[in-house]
Amino acid sequence: METPTRARPVRRCSHDGCRNQVYARALCVRHSGKKQCPIEGCSTYTRSGAFSLKHGGCSTRRYCIEPGCAKQAHARQRCVRHGGGRACKLDACEYLAKYSGYCRRHTPATVANEAFSSTSAVEAMDIFEFDMLTLLAQPPSDAENSDDEAARNGIDWVRTLNQSPL
């Protein structure tokens, strides 16, 4: 049995009397763990530089390079709509990857679960299809004298459906 791993203890702000969690430089956000914009009257924090986004700080997000698109870029400097998504790792699948390189349908956990649960359903469907093809291949018996249209066509659908494994 695995021994549980212990989480690191939460560090507390070094400001006197403050019990908030540390953000940076042994201080919480309230006590300047984050740097504030130096522009007078601006109460926002700096982003990737010395200023806030309003006053010239740069964003770490990259945006799609397609003209007129303001969505966040993923692969190849494009958003998913403009070709920035990655395809599912399965060769025959045309959907985009969502989880660990696979689409929602082909994630390893989903594929493993489907392998156990869908086998009996597939076998039942194969048996049903084989029975239907066998019935269609049989020549009509004494159906010419029957009033039932399905019987005249050589197929007793009610009997077939009642005997099916589904």
C-alpha positions as CSV (number, residue, x, y, z in Angstrom):
1,M,0.0,0.0,0.0
2,E,1.3,3.5,-0.9
3,T,2.1,5.9,1.9
4,P,0.2,9.1,1.4
5,T,2.3,12.1,0.5
6,R,2.1,15.1,2.7
7,A,1.3,18.5,1.3
8,R,3.7,21.3,1.9
9,P,2.7,23.5,4.8
10,V,1.1,26.7,3.8
11,R,3.5,29.6,4.3
12,R,2.0,32.7,6.1
13,C,2.6,36.3,5.4
14,S,5.6,37.8,7.3
15,H,3.7,41.1,8.0
16,D,2.9,41.5,11.7
17,G,-0.5,40.0,12.6
18,C,-1.3,38.8,9.1
19,R,-2.4,35.2,8.6
20,N,-2.8,35.3,4.8
21,Q,-1.1,32.9,2.5
22,V,2.2,34.0,0.9
23,Y,2.1,35.1,-2.7
24,A,5.7,36.3,-3.3
25,R,8.7,37.6,-1.3
26,A,7.3,36.2,1.9
27,L,4.3,38.5,1.7
28,C,0.6,38.1,0.8
29,V,-1.0,40.1,-2.0
30,R,-2.4,42.7,0.4
31,H,1.1,43.5,1.8
32,S,2.8,43.9,-1.5
33,G,3.4,40.4,-2.5
34,K,2.4,41.6,-5.9
35,K,3.8,44.8,-7.3
36,Q,1.4,47.6,-7.9
37,C,1.5,49.8,-11.0
38,P,3.6,53.0,-10.3
39,I,1.2,55.3,-12.1
40,E,-0.6,57.5,-9.6
41,G,-4.2,56.5,-9.0
42,C,-3.8,53.1,-10.6
43,S,-4.7,50.3,-8.2
44,T,-4.0,47.4,-10.5
45,Y,-1.0,45.1,-10.3
46,T,1.9,45.0,-12.8
47,R,2.0,42.4,-15.6
48,S,5.2,41.2,-17.1
49,G,7.1,44.4,-16.5
50,A,6.9,47.5,-14.4
51,F,3.4,48.7,-15.4
52,S,-0.2,47.4,-15.5
53,L,-1.8,46.4,-18.8
54,K,-3.6,49.8,-18.8
55,H,-0.3,51.7,-18.7
56,G,2.0,49.7,-21.0
57,G,2.6,46.4,-19.3
58,C,2.6,43.5,-21.7
59,S,0.4,40.5,-21.5
60,T,1.9,37.0,-21.5
61,R,-1.0,35.7,-23.6
62,R,-0.5,35.3,-27.3
63,Y,-3.3,35.9,-29.7
64,C,-4.3,34.4,-33.1
65,I,-2.4,35.8,-36.0
66,E,-5.4,35.6,-38.4
67,P,-6.6,39.2,-39.3
68,G,-9.6,40.2,-37.2
69,C,-9.4,37.4,-34.7
70,A,-9.0,38.3,-31.0
71,K,-9.0,34.7,-29.6
72,Q,-6.1,33.2,-27.7
73,A,-3.6,31.3,-29.8
74,H,-2.8,27.6,-29.2
75,A,-0.6,25.7,-31.6
76,R,1.1,27.4,-34.6
77,Q,0.1,30.9,-33.4
78,R,-3.6,30.3,-34.2
79,C,-6.8,29.7,-32.3
80,V,-8.5,26.4,-32.6
81,R,-11.0,27.8,-35.2
82,H,-8.1,28.9,-37.5
83,G,-6.0,25.7,-37.3
84,G,-4.3,26.0,-33.9
85,G,-5.8,22.8,-32.5
86,R,-4.2,19.4,-32.5
87,A,-5.7,16.3,-34.1
88,C,-6.5,13.2,-32.1
89,K,-3.6,10.8,-31.8
90,L,-5.6,8.0,-33.5
91,D,-4.9,7.9,-37.2
92,A,-8.4,7.5,-38.5
93,C,-10.0,10.1,-36.1
94,E,-10.6,13.5,-37.5
95,Y,-11.7,15.2,-34.2
96,L,-9.5,17.7,-32.2
97,A,-7.5,16.5,-29.2
98,K,-8.9,17.6,-25.8
99,Y,-7.2,15.3,-23.2
100,S,-3.6,14.1,-23.4
101,G,-3.5,14.2,-27.2
102,Y,-6.8,12.3,-27.7
103,C,-10.3,13.5,-28.5
104,R,-13.1,13.0,-26.0
105,R,-14.1,9.7,-27.5
106,H,-10.6,8.2,-27.6
107,T,-9.1,9.1,-24.2
108,P,-7.3,6.0,-22.9
109,A,-9.7,5.6,-20.0
110,T,-12.8,5.9,-22.3
111,V,-11.4,3.4,-24.8
112,A,-10.6,0.9,-22.0
113,N,-14.1,1.2,-20.5
114,E,-15.8,0.8,-23.9
115,A,-13.8,-2.3,-24.7
116,F,-15.4,-4.2,-21.8
117,S,-18.9,-2.8,-22.0
118,S,-19.6,-2.8,-25.8
119,T,-18.3,-6.3,-26.7
120,S,-21.6,-8.0,-25.9
121,A,-23.7,-5.3,-27.7
122,V,-21.5,-5.7,-30.8
123,E,-21.9,-9.5,-30.7
124,A,-25.7,-9.2,-30.3
125,M,-25.8,-6.8,-33.3
126,D,-23.7,-9.1,-35.4
127,I,-26.1,-12.0,-34.6
128,F,-29.1,-9.9,-35.4
129,E,-27.7,-8.7,-38.7
130,F,-26.7,-12.3,-39.7
131,D,-30.3,-13.5,-38.9
132,M,-31.8,-10.7,-41.0
133,L,-29.5,-11.5,-44.0
134,T,-30.4,-15.2,-43.7
135,L,-34.1,-14.4,-43.7
136,L,-33.8,-12.1,-46.7
137,A,-31.9,-14.8,-48.6
138,Q,-34.6,-17.4,-48.1
139,P,-37.1,-17.9,-50.9
140,P,-40.7,-17.1,-50.1
141,S,-42.7,-20.1,-49.0
142,D,-46.5,-20.2,-49.2
143,A,-46.7,-16.4,-48.9
144,E,-48.6,-15.9,-52.2
145,N,-51.9,-16.8,-50.6
146,S,-51.4,-14.7,-47.5
147,D,-53.2,-11.4,-46.8
148,D,-50.2,-10.0,-44.9
149,E,-48.0,-7.8,-47.1
150,A,-44.8,-8.6,-45.1
151,A,-45.5,-12.3,-45.6
152,R,-46.0,-11.9,-49.3
153,N,-42.5,-10.3,-49.4
154,G,-41.1,-13.3,-47.8
155,I,-40.3,-11.8,-44.4
156,D,-42.1,-12.3,-41.1
157,W,-40.9,-9.1,-39.4
158,V,-42.9,-9.6,-36.2
159,R,-41.4,-13.0,-35.6
160,T,-37.9,-11.8,-36.5
161,L,-38.0,-8.8,-34.2
162,N,-39.5,-10.8,-31.3
163,Q,-36.7,-13.4,-31.6
164,S,-33.9,-10.8,-31.8
165,P,-31.5,-10.6,-28.9
166,L,-32.0,-6.8,-28.6
